[in-house]
Structure formats: structure tokens, C-alpha cells
Amino acid sequence: MMYQEQILDHYKSPHNFGKLENATVHHHEKNPLCGDELDMYLVVEDKRIKEIKVYPRGCAISVASASMLSEEIKGKSIKDVEKITKEKILEMLGIPISPVRLKCALLSLDTLKNSILIFEKYITKRA
């Protein structure tokens, strides 16, 4: 499958799409430049991403990025998830991303990183 087809496939039917009532962490991010939005729901158990749901609203690149990232991190440890870089996201998308579209592509990574920060700062302190 060509990369553009893969992006369209993830855009039309994003993987792990939806919301989780029992999420350990729920975080919302918005790209003010274009209006893309993403809600990310994580269930974290034993410092692993046990379950993830994404609720993206936006362009094909933004939605596909959230979908692909959700597949990538499911079941992984927080330590491994923290190592995911901008380059990894761009590699997963597999197409050249213009500077204008970079924020769209990285909205999912920003949301994930902030979700992990919230988890580590607030949730683990209560446990």
C-alpha cells in the first residue's frame, strides 16, 4: 500500500477511535493554527499503556498521525513511549510534510507527551 493510501485509510477509519470512560488519563490538545483537535484517553497499568482511544478532529495528516501513533504505543511501557520522537512520527506517515503541516503531524505526539506528563505528575502521586 502506498503511503498516501495508508494515510487516507487511517483518516477514513482511525484505529482505536473513540472515548474511554475508565481512562487513567484524558488529555485534549488543539492546534490553533488550523483548528485540528485531539482527545487522547489512556488506561495505564503497571506503567504500561494497556488501552488507548483517540478522538481526533481535523485534517487527514492529523487524524492519520493519531491513529498510527495509537497503534504504535498500545501495550508499550511508558519508558518506551517517552522515547518516541518527531522523526518516528514522520517516518510512520512516510510522506514529505511541509513546515506548515508539521504541527498537524505532531499534534498526536504533543498530546501523548503531555498525557504522560500529567500521568507522572498527578496520577502516580495519588497512587
C-alpha positions in Angstrom: 0.0 0.0 0.0 1.3 3.4 -0.9 1.9 5.8 2.0 -0.8 8.2 0.8 -3.3 5.4 0.6 -2.3 4.4 4.2 -2.9 7.9 5.4 -6.3 8.0 3.8 -7.2 4.6 5.3 -6.3 5.8 8.8 -8.1 9.1 8.1 -11.3 7.4 6.9 -11.4 4.8 9.7 -8.9 5.7 12.5 -7.7 2.8 14.6 -8.5 2.9 18.4 -11.1 5.6 17.7 -13.4 6.7 20.5 -13.5 7.6 24.1 -12.8 5.7 27.3 -14.9 6.2 30.4 -12.3 4.4 32.6 -9.3 6.3 31.3 -6.4 6.8 33.8 -5.5 10.0 31.8 -7.6 12.0 29.4 -6.0 15.0 27.6 -7.2 17.4 25.0 -4.9 19.4 22.6 -5.8 21.8 19.9 -3.7 23.3 17.0 -4.8 26.9 17.0 -3.3 27.4 13.5 -5.6 25.1 11.7 -8.2 24.0 14.2 -7.2 20.4 14.5 -8.2 18.8 17.8 -7.3 15.6 19.6 -8.6 13.9 22.7 -6.5 11.1 23.9 -7.6 8.5 26.5 -5.1 6.2 28.2 -5.5 3.3 30.6 -2.1 2.9 32.3 -1.5 -0.2 34.4 1.9 -1.2 35.7 3.5 1.7 33.8 2.2 0.3 30.5 -0.3 1.7 28.0 -2.9 -1.0 28.5 -5.5 0.7 26.4 -5.7 3.8 24.2 -8.5 5.6 22.4 -8.1 8.7 20.2 -10.8 11.1 19.3 -9.3 13.2 16.5 -11.0 16.0 14.6 -9.0 17.6 11.8 -7.2 17.1 8.6 -6.1 13.8 7.1 -2.5 14.1 8.4 -3.6 14.9 11.9 -6.1 12.1 12.1 -3.8 9.5 10.5 -0.9 10.5 12.8 -3.2 10.0 15.9 -4.4 6.6 14.5 -0.9 5.4 13.7 0.6 6.5 17.0 -2.2 4.8 18.9 -1.3 1.5 17.2 2.4 2.1 17.9 2.1 2.6 21.6 -0.6 0.1 22.7 0.9 -2.3 25.2 4.2 -0.5 25.4 5.8 0.8 28.6 5.8 4.4 29.4 9.6 4.4 29.3 9.4 3.2 25.7 6.6 5.6 24.8 8.6 8.5 26.1 11.4 7.7 23.5 9.1 8.3 20.5 10.4 11.3 18.5 9.1 13.7 15.9 11.2 11.7 13.4 9.4 8.5 14.3 6.0 10.2 13.6 7.3 11.5 10.3 8.7 8.1 9.4 5.3 6.4 10.2 3.5 8.9 8.0 6.0 8.3 5.2 5.4 11.3 3.1 7.1 14.7 3.0 5.5 17.1 5.5 5.7 20.8 4.8 6.6 23.1 7.6 3.0 24.4 7.6 1.7 20.8 8.1 4.3 19.8 10.7 2.0 20.9 13.6 -0.8 18.8 12.2 1.5 15.7 12.0 2.8 16.3 15.5 -0.4 17.1 17.4 -0.7 13.4 18.4 2.8 13.3 19.8 2.3 16.5 21.7 -0.9 15.2 23.1 0.8 11.9 24.1 3.8 13.6 25.7 1.5 15.9 27.7 -0.7 12.9 28.7 2.4 11.2 30.1 3.5 14.3 32.0 0.0 14.6 33.5 0.2 10.9 34.5 3.6 11.1 36.0 3.0 14.4 37.8 -0.5 14.0 39.1 -1.8 10.4 38.8 1.3 8.5 40.1 1.4 10.8 43.1 -2.1 9.8 44.2 -1.4 6.0 43.8 
